Amino acid sequence: MRRLDFFRRVVALQKKHAKPNQRIENDLRTNSVLIDENWAAFLKGNKFLVGLSIDGPRELHDKYRVNKGGAPTFDR
């Protein structure tokens, strides 16, 4: 996932270049592992629609969701 600064820049550019009366909507899909208070405040403040991915029980999750080192991520 991109860092919060990237999304702040995107929203700033949207506001800068939006035409009069143009409505811009943003959505994001995440497993929410990295969503902290700063992210939550940003997403709410900019009216992002957020979808959460739930990857199922441990054995299925860890088969497909590993970190950069190849270790399972279910417990995170």
Secondary structure, DSSP 4 states (H G I P E B T S, - for coil): ---HHHHHHHHHHHHHHPPTT-----EEEE--TT--HHHHHHHHHTT-EEEE----SHHHHHHH-B-TTS-B-TT-
